[in-house]
Amino acid sequence: QVQLVESGGGLVQAGGSLRLSCAASGRTFSSYAMGWFRQAPGKEREFVAAIGDSTWYADSVKGRFTISRDNAKNTVYLQMNSLKPEDTAVYYCNAVNSIAGKTYEYWGQGTQVTVSS
């Protein structure tokens, strides 16, 4: 079982920056692929970024957002620069691992990011 706790959300003006953190419980953090998703009001949850053996980004955030992880601290980060009003959403941390053919997936409770124009 993995518990994920996000932090770092808030209100920022367009063009500003925020850094989200996701702290994970458990001793096998390094074996999990970690990701960030977001959900805006009235929209479906969408992929933002992920980190495993490599990093992946949604086209909408490439060049502005950077995902990273510190396995010693069991934490994954999302550095968000040049924020736009359309980045406003609840941001969720995600952890995925496959063991013996079974997939384990966990979600955090989310943190609100609001970008004002």
MOPAC internal coordinates of N, CA, C and O (Angstrom, degrees):
PM7 1SCF
backbone

  N    0.0000 0     0.00 0     0.00 0    0    0    0
  C    1.4557 1     0.00 0     0.00 0    1    0    0
  C    1.5283 1   109.24 1     0.00 0    2    1    0
  O    1.2310 1   121.11 1   -45.88 1    3    2    1
  N    1.3209 1   115.48 1   134.12 1    3    2    1
  C    1.4626 1   121.75 1   178.60 1    5    3    2
  C    1.5171 1   108.25 1  -122.87 1    6    5    3
  O    1.2310 1   120.80 1   -47.77 1    7    6    5
  N    1.3058 1   116.07 1   132.23 1    7    6    5
  C    1.4634 1   121.24 1   174.17 1    9    7    6
  C    1.5214 1   108.87 1  -109.90 1   10    9    7
  O    1.2310 1   121.14 1   -44.90 1   11   10    9
  N    1.3247 1   115.43 1   135.10 1   11   10    9
  C    1.4536 1   121.95 1  -177.08 1   13   11   10
  C    1.5231 1   109.30 1  -119.30 1   14   13   11
  O    1.2310 1   120.67 1   -47.29 1   15   14   13
  N    1.3305 1   116.32 1   132.71 1   15   14   13
  C    1.4581 1   121.24 1   179.61 1   17   15   14
  C    1.5204 1   108.96 1  -129.22 1   18   17   15
  O    1.2310 1   121.01 1   -65.15 1   19   18   17
  N    1.3261 1   115.66 1   114.85 1   19   18   17
  C    1.4559 1   120.97 1   179.56 1   21   19   18
  C    1.5203 1   110.91 1   -88.46 1   22   21   19
  O    1.2310 1   121.00 1   -25.86 1   23   22   21
  N    1.3177 1   115.69 1   154.14 1   23   22   21
  C    1.4579 1   122.46 1   174.58 1   25   23   22
  C    1.5208 1   108.58 1  -155.35 1   26   25   23
  O    1.2310 1   120.91 1   -13.08 1   27   26   25
  N    1.3253 1   115.87 1   166.92 1   27   26   25
  C    1.4562 1   120.62 1   175.03 1   29   27   26
  C    1.5127 1   115.40 1   104.01 1   30   29   27
  O    1.2310 1   120.50 1   175.06 1   31   30   29
  N    1.3179 1   116.66 1    -4.94 1   31   30   29
  C    1.4564 1   118.80 1   178.36 1   33   31   30
  C    1.5202 1   111.30 1   -70.77 1   34   33   31
  O    1.2310 1   121.06 1    -9.19 1   35   34   33
  N    1.3333 1   115.59 1   170.81 1   35   34   33
  C    1.4543 1   119.63 1   178.73 1   37   35   34
  C    1.5083 1   111.76 1   164.65 1   38   37   35
  O    1.2310 1   121.57 1    14.53 1   39   38   37
  N    1.3187 1   114.60 1  -165.47 1   39   38   37
  C    1.4585 1   122.46 1  -179.83 1   41   39   38
  C    1.5218 1   109.05 1  -104.78 1   42   41   39
  O    1.2310 1   120.60 1   -49.75 1   43   42   41
  N    1.3170 1   116.46 1   130.25 1   43   42   41
  C    1.4577 1   121.23 1  -179.04 1   45   43   42
  C    1.5191 1   108.86 1  -143.51 1   46   45   43
  O    1.2310 1   120.45 1   -28.56 1   47   46   45
  N    1.3118 1   116.74 1   151.44 1   47   46   45
  C    1.4600 1   120.72 1   177.30 1   49   47   46
  C    1.5228 1   110.05 1   -79.36 1   50   49   47
  O    1.2310 1   121.01 1   -24.58 1   51   50   49
  N    1.3031 1   115.68 1   155.42 1   51   50   49
  C    1.4594 1   120.94 1   176.68 1   53   51   50
  C    1.5204 1   109.65 1   -55.48 1   54   53   51
  O    1.2310 1   121.10 1   -42.50 1   55   54   53
  N    1.3305 1   115.49 1   137.50 1   55   54   53
  C    1.4512 1   121.48 1  -176.50 1   57   55   54
  C    1.5146 1   113.88 1    91.75 1   58   57   55
  O    1.2310 1   120.69 1   169.18 1   59   58   57
  N    1.3171 1   116.29 1   -10.82 1   59   58   57
  C    1.4517 1   121.00 1  -179.45 1   61   59   58
  C    1.5116 1   112.91 1   -83.69 1   62   61   59
  O    1.2310 1   121.60 1     5.32 1   63   62   61
  N    1.3328 1   114.53 1  -174.68 1   63   62   61
  C    1.4656 1   121.06 1  -176.13 1   65   63   62
  C    1.5262 1   110.54 1  -132.23 1   66   65   63
  O    1.2310 1   121.53 1   -27.92 1   67   66   65
  N    1.3130 1   114.68 1   152.08 1   67   66   65
  C    1.4571 1   122.76 1   171.54 1   69   67   66
  C    1.5178 1   107.90 1  -143.25 1   70   69   67
  O    1.2310 1   121.45 1   -26.95 1   71   70   69
  N    1.3237 1   114.83 1   153.05 1   71   70   69
  C    1.4594 1   120.33 1   174.71 1   73   71   70
  C    1.5112 1   109.18 1  -123.87 1   74   73   71
  O    1.2310 1   121.10 1   -64.16 1   75   74   73
  N    1.3158 1   115.50 1   115.84 1   75   74   73
  C    1.4564 1   120.85 1   177.01 1   77   75   74
  C    1.5204 1   109.83 1   -90.71 1   78   77   75
  O    1.2310 1   121.48 1   -34.61 1   79   78   77
  N    1.3262 1   114.78 1   145.39 1   79   78   77
  C    1.4637 1   121.07 1   175.53 1   81   79   78
  C    1.5213 1   108.98 1  -124.62 1   82   81   79
  O    1.2310 1   121.43 1   -30.87 1   83   82   81
  N    1.3050 1   114.88 1   149.13 1   83   82   81
  C    1.4597 1   121.21 1   175.85 1   85   83   82
  C    1.5172 1   107.48 1  -134.63 1   86   85   83
  O    1.2310 1   120.97 1   -69.49 1   87   86   85
  N    1.3140 1   115.74 1   110.51 1   87   86   85
  C    1.4633 1   121.07 1   179.56 1   89   87   86
  C    1.5216 1   109.43 1   -94.37 1   90   89   87
  O    1.2310 1   120.81 1   -49.40 1   91   90   89
  N    1.3193 1   116.06 1   130.60 1   91   90   89
  C    1.4619 1   121.61 1  -177.03 1   93   91   90
  C    1.5222 1   111.29 1  -112.78 1   94   93   91
  O    1.2310 1   121.32 1   -37.35 1   95   94   93
  N    1.3121 1   115.07 1   142.65 1   95   94   93
  C    1.4579 1   119.76 1   173.45 1   97   95   94
  C    1.5180 1   108.49 1   -88.26 1   98   97   95
  O    1.2310 1   120.35 1   -10.84 1   99   98   97
  N    1.3166 1   116.93 1   169.16 1   99   98   97
  C    1.4539 1   120.43 1   175.05 1  101   99   98
  C    1.5160 1   113.04 1    99.67 1  102  101   99
  O    1.2310 1   121.74 1   -19.03 1  103  102  101
  N    1.3494 1   114.28 1   160.97 1  103  102  101
  C    1.4537 1   119.48 1  -175.04 1  105  103  102
  C    1.5171 1   112.89 1  -100.44 1  106  105  103
  O    1.2310 1   120.07 1  -179.49 1  107  106  105
  N    1.3345 1   117.47 1     0.51 1  107  106  105
  C    1.4617 1   119.97 1  -176.15 1  109  107  106
  C    1.5184 1   111.85 1  -114.89 1  110  109  107
  O    1.2310 1   120.68 1  -152.12 1  111  110  109
  N    1.3128 1   116.30 1    27.88 1  111  110  109
  C    1.4670 1   121.31 1  -176.35 1  113  111  110
  C    1.5185 1   111.68 1   -54.19 1  114  113  111
  O    1.2310 1   120.19 1   137.71 1  115  114  113
  N    1.3142 1   117.25 1   -42.29 1  115  114  113
  C    1.4681 1   120.54 1  -174.77 1  117  115  114
  C    1.5234 1   112.79 1   -64.31 1  118  117  115
  O    1.2310 1   120.06 1   161.17 1  119  118  117
  N    1.3130 1   117.50 1   -18.83 1  119  118  117
  C    1.4615 1   120.45 1  -179.29 1  121  119  118
  C    1.5234 1   112.63 1   -86.76 1  122  121  119
  O    1.2310 1   119.93 1   173.83 1  123  122  121
  N    1.3077 1   117.74 1    -6.17 1  123  122  121
  C    1.4582 1   122.36 1  -178.65 1  125  123  122
  C    1.5258 1   111.09 1   -95.12 1  126  125  123
  O    1.2310 1   121.22 1   -41.86 1  127  126  125
  N    1.3146 1   115.26 1   138.14 1  127  126  125
  C    1.4522 1   120.37 1   165.09 1  129  127  126
  C    1.5265 1   106.74 1   -77.81 1  130  129  127
  O    1.2310 1   120.53 1   -46.24 1  131  130  129
  N    1.3174 1   116.60 1   133.76 1  131  130  129
  C    1.4553 1   121.20 1  -175.83 1  133  131  130
  C    1.5189 1   109.80 1  -114.83 1  134  133  131
  O    1.2310 1   121.21 1   -34.20 1  135  134  133
  N    1.3049 1   115.30 1   145.80 1  135  134  133
  C    1.4525 1   118.71 1  -178.94 1  137  135  134
  C    1.5162 1   112.66 1  -146.77 1  138  137  135
  O    1.2310 1   122.02 1   -14.46 1  139  138  137
  N    1.3237 1   113.73 1   165.54 1  139  138  137
  C    1.4615 1   121.89 1   172.72 1  141  139  138
  C    1.5288 1   108.48 1  -121.96 1  142  141  139
  O    1.2310 1   121.63 1   -44.04 1  143  142  141
  N    1.3149 1   114.48 1   135.96 1  143  142  141
  C    1.4545 1   122.35 1   174.58 1  145  143  142
  C    1.5181 1   107.18 1  -126.88 1  146  145  143
  O    1.2310 1   120.50 1   -14.72 1  147  146  145
  N    1.3225 1   116.66 1   165.28 1  147  146  145
  C    1.4633 1   119.59 1   177.04 1  149  147  146
  C    1.5161 1   109.93 1  -144.21 1  150  149  147
  O    1.2310 1   121.94 1   -25.04 1  151  150  149
  N    1.3228 1   113.89 1   154.96 1  151  150  149
  C    1.4538 1   119.71 1   178.65 1  153  151  150
  C    1.5202 1   108.89 1  -139.40 1  154  153  151
  O    1.2310 1   121.63 1   -62.84 1  155  154  153
  N    1.3148 1   114.50 1   117.16 1  155  154  153
  C    1.4580 1   121.41 1   177.02 1  157  155  154
  C    1.5261 1   108.68 1   -89.48 1  158  157  155
  O    1.2310 1   120.06 1   -21.46 1  159  158  157
  N    1.3440 1   117.48 1   158.54 1  159  158  157
  C    1.4661 1   120.05 1  -179.71 1  161  159  158
  C    1.5237 1   111.55 1   -56.97 1  162  161  159
  O    1.2310 1   121.19 1   -49.90 1  163  162  161
  N    1.3171 1   115.32 1   130.10 1  163  162  161
  C    1.4530 1   120.49 1   177.93 1  165  163  162
  C    1.5092 1   114.94 1    77.29 1  166  165  163
  O    1.2310 1   120.16 1  -175.07 1  167  166  165
  N    1.3202 1   117.30 1     4.93 1  167  166  165
  C    1.4700 1   120.59 1  -178.95 1  169  167  166
  C    1.5221 1   110.63 1  -121.52 1  170  169  167
  O    1.2310 1   121.15 1   -17.41 1  171  170  169
  N    1.3278 1   115.40 1   162.59 1  171  170  169
  C    1.4462 1   120.03 1   177.00 1  173  171  170
  C    1.5300 1   110.46 1   -77.96 1  174  173  171
  O    1.2310 1   121.68 1   -22.38 1  175  174  173
  N    1.3106 1   114.39 1   157.62 1  175  174  173
  C    1.4587 1   119.27 1   175.92 1  177  175  174
  C    1.5210 1   108.89 1   -65.76 1  178  177  175
  O    1.2310 1   120.47 1   -43.19 1  179  178  177
  N    1.3324 1   116.70 1   136.81 1  179  178  177
  C    1.4535 1   120.52 1  -177.91 1  181  179  178
  C    1.5200 1   111.40 1  -129.78 1  182  181  179
  O    1.2310 1   121.75 1   -27.49 1  183  182  181
  N    1.3193 1   114.26 1   152.51 1  183  182  181
  C    1.4495 1   122.24 1   178.76 1  185  183  182
  C    1.5245 1   110.66 1   -69.42 1  186  185  183
  O    1.2310 1   120.64 1   -40.30 1  187  186  185
  N    1.3364 1   116.38 1   139.70 1  187  186  185
  C    1.4576 1   121.69 1   176.32 1  189  187  186
  C    1.5320 1   110.85 1  -115.35 1  190  189  187
  O    1.2310 1   120.38 1   124.51 1  191  190  189
  N    1.3202 1   116.88 1   -55.49 1  191  190  189
  C    1.4662 1   120.55 1  -176.81 1  193  191  190
  C    1.5195 1   109.43 1  -161.18 1  194  193  191
  O    1.2310 1   120.79 1   -22.92 1  195  194  193
  N    1.3222 1   116.09 1   157.08 1  195  194  193
  C    1.4586 1   121.27 1   177.69 1  197  195  194
  C    1.5169 1   109.69 1  -147.48 1  198  197  195
  O    1.2310 1   121.31 1   -24.03 1  199  198  197
  N    1.3247 1   115.11 1   155.97 1  199  198  197
  C    1.4601 1   120.82 1   178.92 1  201  199  198
  C    1.5185 1   109.27 1  -140.64 1  202  201  199
  O    1.2310 1   121.85 1   -50.80 1  203  202  201
  N    1.3065 1   114.06 1   129.20 1  203  202  201
  C    1.4595 1   120.96 1   175.90 1  205  203  202
  C    1.5093 1   106.38 1  -145.49 1  206  205  203
  O    1.2310 1   120.67 1    66.64 1  207  206  205
  N    1.3363 1   116.32 1  -113.36 1  207  206  205
  C    1.4527 1   119.80 1   170.98 1  209  207  206
  C    1.5211 1   111.04 1   -73.21 1  210  209  207
  O    1.2310 1   121.13 1   160.96 1  211  210  209
  N    1.3217 1   115.45 1   -19.04 1  211  210  209
  C    1.4539 1   122.24 1   177.84 1  213  211  210
  C    1.5297 1   107.66 1  -142.01 1  214  213  211
  O    1.2310 1   121.27 1     9.95 1  215  214  213
  N    1.3151 1   115.19 1  -170.05 1  215  214  213
  C    1.4596 1   119.57 1   175.51 1  217  215  214
  C    1.5273 1   108.99 1  -125.28 1  218  217  215
  O    1.2310 1   121.40 1   -31.26 1  219  218  217
  N    1.3122 1   114.92 1   148.74 1  219  218  217
  C    1.4593 1   121.63 1  -179.62 1  221  219  218
  C    1.5251 1   108.22 1  -135.50 1  222  221  219
  O    1.2310 1   120.89 1   -33.49 1  223  222  221
  N    1.3196 1   115.91 1   146.51 1  223  222  221
  C    1.4509 1   121.41 1  -178.70 1  225  223  222
  C    1.5187 1   110.85 1  -137.16 1  226  225  223
  O    1.2310 1   121.44 1   -31.86 1  227  226  225
  N    1.3133 1   114.85 1   148.14 1  227  226  225
  C    1.4576 1   119.77 1   168.96 1  229  227  226
  C    1.5155 1   108.30 1   -69.15 1  230  229  227
  O    1.2310 1   120.73 1   -32.88 1  231  230  229
  N    1.3085 1   116.20 1   147.12 1  231  230  229
  C    1.4660 1   119.88 1  -178.81 1  233  231  230
  C    1.5278 1   111.30 1   -56.90 1  234  233  231
  O    1.2310 1   120.39 1   146.45 1  235  234  233
  N    1.3143 1   116.86 1   -33.55 1  235  234  233
  C    1.4594 1   121.02 1  -175.45 1  237  235  234
  C    1.5312 1   113.49 1   -68.44 1  238  237  235
  O    1.2310 1   120.04 1   163.64 1  239  238  237
  N    1.3354 1   117.53 1   -16.36 1  239  238  237
  C    1.4710 1   119.45 1  -177.50 1  241  239  238
  C    1.5253 1   112.62 1  -119.11 1  242  241  239
  O    1.2310 1   120.02 1   176.23 1  243  242  241
  N    1.3207 1   117.56 1    -3.77 1  243  242  241
  C    1.4681 1   120.16 1  -179.36 1  245  243  242
  C    1.5169 1   110.53 1   -57.76 1  246  245  243
  O    1.2310 1   121.36 1   -45.98 1  247  246  245
  N    1.3347 1   115.00 1   134.02 1  247  246  245
  C    1.4513 1   120.54 1   179.39 1  249  247  246
  C    1.5141 1   113.54 1    85.81 1  250  249  247
  O    1.2310 1   120.14 1   168.67 1  251  250  249
  N    1.3382 1   117.33 1   -11.33 1  251  250  249
  C    1.4646 1   120.74 1   179.52 1  253  251  250
  C    1.5218 1   112.45 1  -115.46 1  254  253  251
  O    1.2310 1   120.52 1   145.07 1  255  254  253
  N    1.3224 1   116.62 1   -34.93 1  255  254  253
  C    1.4630 1   121.82 1  -177.88 1  257  255  254
  C    1.5222 1   109.95 1  -108.42 1  258  257  255
  O    1.2310 1   120.90 1   -32.37 1  259  258  257
  N    1.3276 1   115.89 1   147.63 1  259  258  257
  C    1.4636 1   121.44 1   176.24 1  261  259  258
  C    1.5268 1   109.52 1  -134.48 1  262  261  259
  O    1.2310 1   121.05 1   -54.58 1  263  262  261
  N    1.3208 1   115.60 1   125.42 1  263  262  261
  C    1.4607 1   120.59 1   176.17 1  265  263  262
  C    1.5206 1   109.00 1   -98.79 1  266  265  263
  O    1.2310 1   120.90 1   -38.85 1  267  266  265
  N    1.3147 1   115.89 1   141.15 1  267  266  265
  C    1.4671 1   120.87 1   177.85 1  269  267  266
  C    1.5235 1   108.76 1  -150.36 1  270  269  267
  O    1.2310 1   120.99 1   -12.50 1  271  270  269
  N    1.3177 1   115.71 1   167.50 1  271  270  269
  C    1.4637 1   119.18 1   179.83 1  273  271  270
  C    1.5205 1   110.08 1  -143.67 1  274  273  271
  O    1.2310 1   121.51 1   -29.02 1  275  274  273
  N    1.3167 1   114.71 1   150.98 1  275  274  273
  C    1.4555 1   121.79 1   174.65 1  277  275  274
  C    1.5268 1   106.01 1  -124.35 1  278  277  275
  O    1.2310 1   120.31 1   -80.91 1  279  278  277
  N    1.3101 1   117.02 1    99.09 1  279  278  277
  C    1.4650 1   120.38 1  -175.88 1  281  279  278
  C    1.5271 1   112.47 1   -65.48 1  282  281  279
  O    1.2310 1   120.29 1   152.62 1  283  282  281
  N    1.3261 1   117.04 1   -27.38 1  283  282  281
  C    1.4604 1   119.99 1   178.40 1  285  283  282
  C    1.5221 1   111.27 1   -67.65 1  286  285  283
  O    1.2310 1   120.88 1   152.71 1  287  286  285
  N    1.3454 1   115.93 1   -27.29 1  287  286  285
  C    1.4667 1   121.13 1  -179.81 1  289  287  286
  C    1.5231 1   112.45 1  -104.34 1  290  289  287
  O    1.2310 1   120.60 1  -176.99 1  291  290  289
  N    1.3460 1   116.46 1     3.01 1  291  290  289
  C    1.4721 1   119.70 1  -177.60 1  293  291  290
  C    1.5210 1   111.67 1    52.29 1  294  293  291
  O    1.2310 1   120.77 1  -135.89 1  295  294  293
  N    1.3118 1   116.13 1    44.11 1  295  294  293
  C    1.4624 1   119.98 1  -174.30 1  297  295  294
  C    1.5234 1   110.61 1  -135.58 1  298  297  295
  O    1.2310 1   121.50 1   -39.58 1  299  298  297
  N    1.3224 1   114.74 1   140.42 1  299  298  297
  C    1.4509 1   121.56 1   172.72 1  301  299  298
  C    1.5304 1   107.45 1  -117.71 1  302  301  299
  O    1.2310 1   121.02 1   -35.00 1  303  302  301
  N    1.3172 1   115.65 1   145.00 1  303  302  301
  C    1.4504 1   121.61 1  -175.78 1  305  303  302
  C    1.5288 1   110.80 1  -121.68 1  306  305  303
  O    1.2310 1   121.60 1   -23.85 1  307  306  305
  N    1.3177 1   114.55 1   156.15 1  307  306  305
  C    1.4587 1   120.85 1   170.24 1  309  307  306
  C    1.5159 1   107.09 1  -134.47 1  310  309  307
  O    1.2310 1   121.15 1   -74.23 1  311  310  309
  N    1.3299 1   115.40 1   105.77 1  311  310  309
  C    1.4603 1   121.02 1   175.86 1  313  311  310
  C    1.5212 1   107.72 1   -86.04 1  314  313  311
  O    1.2310 1   120.71 1   -58.41 1  315  314  313
  N    1.3139 1   116.26 1   121.59 1  315  314  313
  C    1.4620 1   121.49 1  -176.66 1  317  315  314
  C    1.5192 1   109.12 1  -117.12 1  318  317  315
  O    1.2310 1   120.97 1   -64.41 1  319  318  317
  N    1.3202 1   115.75 1   115.59 1  319  318  317
  C    1.4600 1   122.05 1   179.21 1  321  319  318
  C    1.5300 1   109.93 1  -115.24 1  322  321  319
  O    1.2310 1   121.39 1   -15.54 1  323  322  321
  N    1.3149 1   114.94 1   164.46 1  323  322  321
  C    1.4712 1   120.84 1   178.31 1  325  323  322
  C    1.5249 1   110.88 1    49.09 1  326  325  323
  O    1.2310 1   120.99 1  -131.27 1  327  326  325
  N    1.3001 1   115.72 1    48.73 1  327  326  325
  C    1.4646 1   120.33 1  -175.70 1  329  327  326
  C    1.5235 1   111.73 1   -65.53 1  330  329  327
  O    1.2310 1   121.67 1   -34.33 1  331  330  329
  N    1.3188 1   114.40 1   145.67 1  331  330  329
  C    1.4585 1   122.67 1   179.98 1  333  331  330
  C    1.5279 1   109.61 1  -119.97 1  334  333  331
  O    1.2310 1   120.12 1   -23.40 1  335  334  333
  N    1.3197 1   117.37 1   156.60 1  335  334  333
  C    1.4697 1   118.99 1   177.39 1  337  335  334
  C    1.5293 1   112.77 1   -55.21 1  338  337  335
  O    1.2310 1   120.32 1   147.86 1  339  338  337
  N    1.3218 1   117.00 1   -32.14 1  339  338  337
  C    1.4672 1   119.80 1  -179.99 1  341  339  338
  C    1.5273 1   112.98 1   -72.82 1  342  341  339
  O    1.2310 1   120.06 1   174.46 1  343  342  341
  N    1.3295 1   117.49 1    -5.54 1  343  342  341
  C    1.4677 1   120.35 1   173.28 1  345  343  342
  C    1.5340 1   111.47 1   -82.87 1  346  345  343
  O    1.2310 1   120.19 1   173.48 1  347  346  345
  N    1.3296 1   117.23 1    -6.52 1  347  346  345
  C    1.4513 1   121.15 1   179.16 1  349  347  346
  C    1.5199 1   110.73 1   -61.20 1  350  349  347
  O    1.2310 1   121.06 1   -55.02 1  351  350  349
  N    1.3294 1   115.59 1   124.98 1  351  350  349
  C    1.4654 1   120.71 1  -176.85 1  353  351  350
  C    1.5266 1   108.74 1  -178.86 1  354  353  351
  O    1.2310 1   121.39 1    -9.50 1  355  354  353
  N    1.3149 1   114.95 1   170.50 1  355  354  353
  C    1.4609 1   120.47 1   165.99 1  357  355  354
  C    1.5215 1   106.97 1   -88.37 1  358  357  355
  O    1.2310 1   120.75 1   -53.23 1  359  358  357
  N    1.3142 1   116.18 1   126.77 1  359  358  357
  C    1.4553 1   121.89 1  -177.85 1  361  359  358
  C    1.5257 1   109.65 1  -101.64 1  362  361  359
  O    1.2310 1   121.42 1   -50.60 1  363  362  361
  N    1.3334 1   114.90 1   129.40 1  363  362  361
  C    1.4537 1   122.03 1  -176.81 1  365  363  362
  C    1.5275 1   110.77 1  -116.13 1  366  365  363
  O    1.2310 1   121.33 1   -41.12 1  367  366  365
  N    1.3017 1   115.07 1   138.88 1  367  366  365
  C    1.4635 1   122.74 1   173.95 1  369  367  366
  C    1.5287 1   108.48 1   -90.13 1  370  369  367
  O    1.2310 1   120.93 1   -36.60 1  371  370  369
  N    1.3210 1   115.83 1   143.40 1  371  370  369
  C    1.4620 1   121.78 1  -177.08 1  373  371  370
  C    1.5191 1   110.03 1  -135.06 1  374  373  371
  O    1.2310 1   120.81 1   -39.99 1  375  374  373
  N    1.3246 1   116.07 1   140.01 1  375  374  373
  C    1.4738 1   121.37 1   177.02 1  377  375  374
  C    1.5173 1   108.44 1  -129.01 1  378  377  375
  O    1.2310 1   120.64 1   -47.49 1  379  378  377
  N    1.3255 1   116.38 1   132.51 1  379  378  377
  C    1.4630 1   122.06 1  -178.33 1  381  379  378
  C    1.5237 1   109.74 1  -134.90 1  382  381  379
  O    1.2310 1   121.90 1   -42.56 1  383  382  381
  N    1.3344 1   113.97 1   137.44 1  383  382  381
  C    1.4571 1   119.53 1   175.04 1  385  383  382
  C    1.5267 1   108.43 1  -148.42 1  386  385  383
  O    1.2310 1   120.53 1   -33.00 1  387  386  385
  N    1.3211 1   116.59 1   147.00 1  387  386  385
  C    1.4620 1   121.43 1   176.46 1  389  387  386
  C    1.5122 1   108.72 1  -116.89 1  390  389  387
  O    1.2310 1   121.16 1   -55.45 1  391  390  389
  N    1.3189 1   115.38 1   124.55 1  391  390  389
  C    1.4592 1   120.99 1  -179.45 1  393  391  390
  C    1.5188 1   107.65 1  -129.14 1  394  393  391
  O    1.2310 1   120.92 1   -57.24 1  395  394  393
  N    1.3221 1   115.84 1   122.76 1  395  394  393
  C    1.4697 1   121.30 1   178.37 1  397  395  394
  C    1.5184 1   111.37 1    51.05 1  398  397  395
  O    1.2310 1   120.86 1  -137.54 1  399  398  397
  N    1.3157 1   115.96 1    42.46 1  399  398  397
  C    1.4495 1   120.40 1   176.17 1  401  399  398
  C    1.5038 1   115.46 1    80.64 1  402  401  399
  O    1.2310 1   119.62 1   179.71 1  403  402  401
  N    1.3004 1   118.33 1    -0.29 1  403  402  401
  C    1.4572 1   121.95 1   179.06 1  405  403  402
  C    1.5173 1   109.05 1  -109.13 1  406  405  403
  O    1.2310 1   121.40 1   -44.63 1  407  406  405
  N    1.3361 1   114.94 1   135.37 1  407  406  405
  C    1.4622 1   120.38 1  -179.15 1  409  407  406
  C    1.5168 1   110.52 1   -97.47 1  410  409  407
  O    1.2310 1   121.61 1   -47.22 1  411  410  409
  N    1.3034 1   114.53 1   132.78 1  411  410  409
  C    1.4586 1   122.23 1   176.76 1  413  411  410
  C    1.5237 1   107.21 1  -114.31 1  414  413  411
  O    1.2310 1   120.71 1   -51.72 1  415  414  413
  N    1.3265 1   116.25 1   128.28 1  415  414  413
  C    1.4567 1   120.88 1  -177.12 1  417  415  414
  C    1.5185 1   109.11 1  -136.71 1  418  417  415
  O    1.2310 1   121.36 1   -43.16 1  419  418  417
  N    1.3252 1   115.00 1   136.84 1  419  418  417
  C    1.4492 1   121.03 1  -178.32 1  421  419  418
  C    1.5229 1   109.94 1  -134.34 1  422  421  419
  O    1.2310 1   121.19 1   -28.28 1  423  422  421
  N    1.3378 1   115.33 1   151.72 1  423  422  421
  C    1.4589 1   122.06 1   179.59 1  425  423  422
  C    1.5180 1   110.67 1  -128.72 1  426  425  423
  O    1.2310 1   120.93 1   -32.08 1  427  426  425
  N    1.3185 1   115.82 1   147.92 1  427  426  425
  C    1.4420 1   121.27 1   171.04 1  429  427  426
  C    1.5133 1   110.27 1   -84.53 1  430  429  427
  O    1.2310 1   120.96 1     1.28 1  431  430  429
  N    1.3221 1   115.77 1  -178.72 1  431  430  429
  C    1.4621 1   120.73 1  -176.11 1  433  431  430
  C    1.5252 1   112.33 1   -87.16 1  434  433  431
  O    1.2310 1   120.80 1   166.66 1  435  434  433
  N    1.3170 1   116.07 1   -13.34 1  435  434  433
  C    1.4591 1   120.62 1   177.59 1  437  435  434
  C    1.5147 1   113.54 1    97.13 1  438  437  435
  O    1.2310 1   121.46 1   -26.96 1  439  438  437
  N    1.3236 1   114.81 1   153.04 1  439  438  437
  C    1.4629 1   121.51 1   175.56 1  441  439  438
  C    1.5276 1   107.98 1  -137.41 1  442  441  439
  O    1.2310 1   120.70 1   -44.40 1  443  442  441
  N    1.3100 1   116.26 1   135.60 1  443  442  441
  C    1.4673 1   121.83 1  -174.82 1  445  443  442
  C    1.5203 1   110.89 1   -81.17 1  446  445  443
  O    1.2310 1   121.38 1   -49.03 1  447  446  445
  N    1.3234 1   114.97 1   130.97 1  447  446  445
  C    1.4671 1   121.81 1   171.72 1  449  447  446
  C    1.5233 1   107.34 1  -119.63 1  450  449  447
  O    1.2310 1   120.81 1   -55.56 1  451  450  449
  N    1.3137 1   116.06 1   124.44 1  451  450  449
  C    1.4638 1   121.41 1   179.21 1  453  451  450
  C    1.5202 1   108.31 1  -124.55 1  454  453  451
  O    1.2310 1   121.03 1   -56.09 1  455  454  453
  N    1.3310 1   115.64 1   123.91 1  455  454  453
  C    1.4596 1   121.69 1   179.80 1  457  455  454
  C    1.5213 1   108.01 1  -112.81 1  458  457  455
  O    1.2310 1   120.64 1   -61.23 1  459  458  457
  N    1.3139 1   116.38 1   118.77 1  459  458  457
  C    1.4613 1   120.65 1  -179.42 1  461  459  458
  C    1.5209 1   110.44 1   -92.90 1  462  461  459
  O    1.2310 1   121.46 1   -31.61 1  463  462  461
  N    1.3114 1   114.82 1   148.39 1  463  462  461
  C    1.4777 1   119.56 1  -178.42 1  465  463  462
  C    1.5220 1   111.19 1   -90.25 1  466  465  463
  O    1.2310 1   120.10 1   180.00 1  467  466  465

